[in-house]
Amino acid sequence: MTEQTPTFVMAVPWFPARAAMAARLRRAIDAQIIWDTTHNINDTFRAALAAAGDAGAIFLEEDAHPVVDWRAKVEARIAQRPDEVQQFYTCGFMIGPRKRPGRMPGESFVANVCFYLPPGGARSLLDFSVGWEHKHASDGLAKAADITVAHWLVAHGWDYWLSAPSLVQHSDGVSMVDYRRPRIRRTRYLDGELAQL
């Protein structure tokens, strides 16, 4: 049996509903929870990247709801493209009517709901993110860790693979990044039924 890809769930402990979601998700997909201890998503994101080290790793937000057989499906997709950044959450504005996977330009990366970094990717992104957050502290971009990923991809001239249909659903609720965002940010393109958590 192949060893499974290290998996990290980024979570906030001070909202009981989100903490409970994180615990259920951890059990369902066999992941390690990285708790936000500073009220700063970038600190939590960097802690998850540091925990991954040089390994290829999967990262999820605690409000990701996996499909049935998520682990088998995600490992199969990683095996097809082990050396590429892969996005496993696909919402309509990302893929439009195609509902198919495809190569996407780095600047289009959005939503850290569920994604994969290949070996060495977490370390590289960790190194990049410290200076990037400092540079963008005053313009508001540093509030969203997914924007960091997009800028890191662009800085290296890399694309990513949009792996469709989605392997997770985005749970409804207030955004931790910006409360003005819509409460419902679901995908219409799921790879099967949602798992019981």
Helices and strands as residue ranges (DSSP letters): E 7-11, H 16-29, E 32-35, H 41-52, E 57-61, E 64-66, H 70-80, E 86-87, H 92-95, G 96-98, E 102-105, G 106-108, E 114-117, H 121-135, G 141-143, H 145-156, E 159-162, E 168-170
